[in-house]
Amino acid sequence: MMPTNKGALKLFKLAGIQVYLHWSWFLIAVYEVWGRKSFYASPVWNAIEYLSLFALVLMHEFGHALACRSVGGRANEIILWPLGGVAYVAPPERPGATLWSIAAGPLVNVALMPFLIGLWFVSAAAGLEAKMPDLFAWVQTIAILNVIIMVFNLLPIYPLDGGQILRSLLWFMIGRARSLAVASSVGFVGVAGLFIVAWWAKSEWIAILAVFMVMNCWRGLNQARLLARMENLPRHTEFECPSCHKAPIKGPQWLCANCQTAFDIFAGHAVCPKCGAYYTSIRCFDCGASRAISEWTKQSTLAPGAREG
């Protein structure tokens, strides 16, 4: 279960990526600021700290989005919500492209570490703790939060970055479906550890995160089963994807954009059997690439003059 932009506030668009703020963020912001009101002498710094936290999260998510675009993927939306941020990225279905798209988020935090930790030490050396204690506490907190965001996201729990990085690395060796199944299964072990930490620390937030992650681990496991079934379906051996070179699946797996009829676009020569719509490009279910019909054919068997779909 992931947040959607339904009911979310549009903040801004940068590099074609729309940033949303989920409505629930405001409720949690009030709760968090109020809960840490004794940390600073002025409550204004509590608000500044919370906004700074989401600035770190936003930079992390832009790392994912821009990396995804650099490998030819789609990334048009980021949503900030109480549990952090979500960059909706769709990299090409290749392990290397997926690995880079996911790893780029934590790498942003790695790049920020020298600057933020250096600022912390410079502030301490300048005696800022005594002169401006609120400012010093904020600098210290943001430097620590950046490290926490990086370390937490690298935990090997699906769908955290660490779990998805594990999946991408395994993908090179054991394939798309099995790598997702293994990463999701490892995630269940990590979630069990989070529940123990939540109980020990009496933290409702860690418990909520653990529930969120176990739901996504279960979803990942189900997706892996679906992918495994797809890999075992019969294939059109007379065609192959020009991107991943896999033969396409046989059967009514494509949906006509005009009449919503499910049909086999290869057996039907790129023509919908119900409404007669022609298609100029075909999407590969294995790698996600959409390529021209002429590039798919090993033998020239598809109708010319088709439309894209």
Secondary structure as GFF3:
##gff-version 3
##sequence-region A 1 309
A	DSSP	beta_strand	9	14	.	.	.	ID=ss1
A	DSSP	beta_strand	17	21	.	.	.	ID=ss2
A	DSSP	alpha_helix	24	35	.	.	.	ID=ss3
A	DSSP	alpha_helix	43	70	.	.	.	ID=ss4
A	DSSP	beta_strand	74	81	.	.	.	ID=ss5
A	DSSP	beta_strand	84	90	.	.	.	ID=ss6
A	DSSP	alpha_helix	95	125	.	.	.	ID=ss7
A	DSSP	alpha_helix	128	131	.	.	.	ID=ss8
A	DSSP	alpha_helix	133	153	.	.	.	ID=ss9
A	DSSP	alpha_helix	161	174	.	.	.	ID=ss10
A	DSSP	alpha_helix	176	201	.	.	.	ID=ss11
A	DSSP	alpha_helix	204	231	.	.	.	ID=ss12
A	DSSP	beta_strand	254	255	.	.	.	ID=ss13
A	DSSP	beta_strand	262	263	.	.	.	ID=ss14
A	DSSP	beta_strand	281	283	.	.	.	ID=ss15
A	DSSP	beta_strand	290	292	.	.	.	ID=ss16
A	DSSP	alpha_helix	293	296	.	.	.	ID=ss17
###
